[in-house]
């Protein structure tokens, strides 16, 4: 992208602030793992509209260059010591998920208990992904070069795909052109409302 994705704007909020606003009402604690430019990004988090900033934990991953799984492992090392039954992994480059999708995953987990829940839109898998606590140690032991997909493939028969009508679960923002498309879609959606 050439700049920190966490600080890109969507509407009135940065990607990270939007995700905090979406995730925090549905879960506690909300664990944010920062890597590249962590101190600068942390200073710019606004916590606008959050229920309680005390329920938000900010951790830093000095090994962020090793990939996303290294950051997930930082969060899981924190969560394994807490009474949580699952973790929802939301990526900053999938910034416009909604609280409805997060709650849908959490409710389905409570109802059925599948160890991995993945939202889908028109049969395409998206984010965020829910991992049951029983998979935390496997994720912690997984090879960094293979990412969380290693565990997803290992437990393929146990995955529950959760259909949603929210296309935004697929919107992965990696390049400037992706960001431009996101802004155009966001403006179009806001005008529709």
Phi, psi and omega in degrees: 000327182091351175214168181291119181299324182303332184260000175294148182267140166225115188065229182268357186240159170285165176307313183294316178298322177298315180296320176300314181298323181283317188278322189300323178295338185262347185211152177209127001280158171262117183254123178251127178249121180252146179236260182300130181057036186305313183295319179296316179295316180301319179297335185263359175290130185262335184058025180297126175075011180277153182294313183201113180295339179293338180273005180251126181247128178252122178243155180242139179251102179291344182257027185305332181294347179278358175111175185301322182298328178297324177287320177300321179296324176300314180296316183294325177299326176287313186290330182298337178271003184243158179278071178245149181261347181197167174231137175257119181264112177247136183258141182294338179271009167239070198277346188247034171294167182241161175299327179301317179294316180298314180295324177300314178298314181297317179295318178296322178298314180296324181286317189244335176074016176302141185286341176224126177240130181232126177287147177231151173228119183048049177066015175251132182284143179224206182228155009277167179242137178258133175240128177291154180306325183296347178261356184304313183293323177297320177295320178295329181270351185293148178293131183301325183288349180253347177068188180294341178303329179305314181285323178300315179293321180298327183249030185306323182288345184256001182286139170250122175270128185248110182290134175223159178262017182258103181298335184300341177296343181264346190284098181260120185255099181246334186231159178307322179295323176298318181295318178298318178296319179300313181299318179297316179295317181299314179297319179297315179296318181294325178289330179290330186282000000 
